[in-house]
C-alpha cells in the first residue's frame, strides 16, 4: 500500500505518551498511530470478528460436544430452553 505523509501537531505530553507507548509495544510512533486509527475505524474489530468466526467454525464440533452435553444434563435444548416436564 502506498504511504502518504501526514503531519500533525500535538502537545508535548501527548507526543511523549505516544513515544512511550510505541516503545513499550516495540514499534515506531508512526506504526503506533496507524494502529490506533485502524482500531478507531473498525478494521481491527472486523479482523477480530472474522478470526473468531473462523475459530468457531473450526472447533464447532468440540463446542457442541462440550457444551451441548452440559445443556442436555440440565434438561435444556440447543437454544438453552428448559425441556418440558423438567422444571
C-alpha positions as a printed Julia matrix, in Angstrom:
87×3 Matrix{Float64}:
   0.0     0.0    0.0
   1.31    3.44  -0.86
   2.18    5.68   2.05
   1.11    9.29   2.45
   2.79   11.7    4.81
   0.5    13.26   7.37
   1.79   15.99   9.65
   0.0    16.6   12.94
   0.63   18.89  15.86
   0.06   17.69  19.41
   1.08   19.0   22.8
   4.31   17.71  24.33
   2.55   15.43  26.82
   0.66   13.69  24.01
   3.82   13.33  21.95
   5.68   11.89  24.94
   2.86    9.44  25.65
   2.82    8.32  22.01
   6.58    7.75  22.02
   6.44    5.82  25.31
   3.52    3.61  24.25
   5.13    2.86  20.88
   8.4     1.95  22.6
   6.55   -0.32  25.07
   4.99   -2.12  22.1
   8.27   -2.33  20.2
   7.08   -0.28  17.25
   7.6     3.1   15.69
   5.4     6.04  16.61
   4.21    6.02  13.01
   3.09    2.38  13.25
   1.5     3.02  16.65
  -0.58    5.9   15.27
  -1.55    3.8   12.21
  -2.82    1.03  14.5
  -4.79    3.46  16.65
  -6.53    4.86  13.56
  -7.26    1.36  12.24
  -8.77    0.38  15.59
 -10.84    3.53  15.65
 -12.15    2.92  12.14
 -13.06   -0.65  12.96
 -10.51   -2.59  10.9
  -9.1    -4.33  13.96
 -12.56   -5.16  15.25
 -13.6    -6.54  11.89
 -10.45   -8.64  11.69
 -11.05   -9.95  15.2
 -14.65  -10.92  14.41
 -13.56  -12.73  11.25
 -10.86  -14.63  13.14
 -13.31  -15.53  15.91
 -15.85  -16.79  13.36
 -13.19  -18.91  11.67
 -12.14  -20.29  15.05
 -15.73  -21.18  15.94
 -16.23  -22.94  12.59
 -13.0   -24.88  13.02
 -13.87  -26.04  16.55
 -17.67  -26.19  16.25
 -17.83  -29.94  16.91
 -15.75  -29.55  20.07
 -18.05  -26.81  21.39
 -21.17  -28.81  20.57
 -19.74  -31.87  22.25
 -18.64  -29.98  25.35
 -21.47  -27.51  25.83
 -24.26  -29.48  24.19
 -23.73  -32.29  26.69
 -23.83  -29.8   29.56
 -27.18  -28.41  28.37
 -28.68  -31.86  28.0
 -27.63  -32.67  31.54
 -29.52  -29.59  32.74
 -32.59  -30.51  30.69
 -32.06  -27.76  28.08
 -32.31  -27.9   24.33
 -29.67  -26.46  21.98
 -31.15  -22.96  22.38
 -30.83  -23.14  26.15
 -34.56  -23.65  26.82
 -35.66  -25.98  29.59
 -37.28  -29.21  28.42
 -40.96  -29.8   29.22
 -41.57  -31.68  32.45
 -38.15  -30.88  33.95
 -38.78  -27.55  35.69
